[in-house]
Amino acid sequence: MERLIKISILRPSMQSAFLSLVLISSASAEVPRMPTAIAVPPSGQLPLSSAERAGTEHSDLDRYGYVEEEFYLQGIAPAITAAGKPLLEAPYTTRILIRKPTDPARFNGTVVIEPFSWFGERAAGWILTRDYLLRRGYAYVGYTLNINQPPVDPKFLSDTPDAEAEQIAQYGRIVNFEFMRRFDYARYAPLGAYYDPQRFIRGDTPDPFAPQSQGIGAQLALLLKSNGPQGPLSGLDVQRVYVDSWAVTAQVWMDYLDQGRHQQWRMPDASALIDGYMTGRMAYGEVGGDVIRVPRQMPEGVPFVTVYSQSELMHDVIEGIDLPPDTDSPQLRYYEVTGMPHLRLADLGTEHTEHLAADIGKGDDPQCRTLYDEPVEMVVSALLDGMDKWVREGKPMPKAPRVVRDGKVAARDPATGNLQGGVRPPWVQVPSATYLTDQETGCGLIYDTKVAYSQDALRRRYGSFSHYQQAFEDAKGVSIEQGYLLPEDAAGLHTIAKPEDF
């Protein structure tokens, strides 16, 4: 498939390599088309998903010397089926939201890219790592994929008409193009991408993922890493691009890897477009298609890291899905994080709400009353930092044990009620509650819940709050040593139980 590229925007060192690549005309590797970035004209309000707006994605960018900018991203990208077959190429216009240091000297050379979720344009990766990214001088680029408007939205297809109607009633206002236009017509009316639910199928239903998703991601990485003078990160020397994709949009990057796009789409010097992949909180195959846990075409020479919350790992336990071993070649790490819910209150997107126990008649169920909202962003930030060290320094990430299985049941410690094995944050090493999942409680919530220990149970286990507090401090040290907590985050990690609980 022919590819065109603007050679003039490339670094001089890349131009000769690019021409050589074209002359060689390798059938196995190709340079994606170069997209164009155009600054979005002011509309009188902040962009959707802005970190400068109060809400779950807010950060004090000024404090860290960062600026936020929004661009239209325009290009021509292939439309690819879930089975990996490109059917055609079509134009698209989407948007990217950039956060970068104003002082180039603060930039650490790495850009993290993330597709926004189709629920409220949530940036789960940003929410889980923003403090770390800002402290360490990363640039961040979130981008929109869900700008289609199908007559029957496959995101809401359910087993029964009533279930489908319930999905539409709850989420229909916060997905796709109409949501963005309603939020800010002047900004988002120009957006558009190819979509055809008749020709693009996942499993036996229309594919909910935009067919140009893979090409858009590759073109964005090419644009950022080419360091062109007209690029959206002009003035910064981009050396690395990491993917950090969570929840349902993680499937896009699993497809990208599984179909061999990492090997196919390259920089003009034939180096990789993407230098590290982190995905999380997504049971791959859950929305149709193949149930796989590792791409069949693993990327060579770069890490693939996947992070499962307690909810996702419980899904795999119940389904009896085999897990892969961690390996250094290929660079694979697979983390099951106990005490990490599928969704926290801090993870919601714009205008996004979820049912609580009282909303669905479960308010009196003791297993459904208390959400767990523990600071898992500290674990995720440590994992991202570990991946960064693996890329830059060649230092392999830690290997974690899997959660212990007893057939299709997750083994729990009878003394604590919590899962055995897996990545164990301090609040699981030194627990003050039993952490549960909806598969076990039947609470009917996207959030997961916990049952706090009684005062008597806390006293029997720890004696006093001071003893509990010391044990928790010791557990933080263990997590730092294991690579699941950064030293600079430890001071901000406080006990889950409080003195009054004793």
Secondary structure, 3 states (H helix, E strand, C coil): CCCCCCHHHCCHHHHHHHHHHHHHCCCCCECCCCCEEEECCCCCCCCCCCCCCCCCCCCCHHHHCEEEEEEEEEEEEEEECCCCCEEEEEEEEEEEEEEEECCHHHCCCEEEEEECCCCCCCCHHHHHHHHHHHHHCCEEEEECCCCCCCCCCHHHCCCCHHHHHHHHHHHHHHCHHHHHHHHCHHHHCCCECCCCCCCCEECCEECCCCCCHHHHHHHHHHHHHCCCCCCCCCCCCCCEEEEEEEHHHHHHHHHHHHCCHHHHEECCCCCECCCEEEEECCCCCCCCCCCCCCCCCCCCCCCEEEEECHHHHHHHHHHCCCCCCCECCCCEEEEEECCCCCCCHHHCCCCCCCCCHHHHCCCCCCCCCEECCCCCHHHHHHHHHHHHHHHHHCCCCCCCCCECEECCEECECCCCCCECECECCHHHHCCCEEECCHHHHCCCCCCCEEEECCHHHHHHHHCCHHHHHHHHHHHHHHHHHHCCCCHHHHCCCCCCCCHHHC
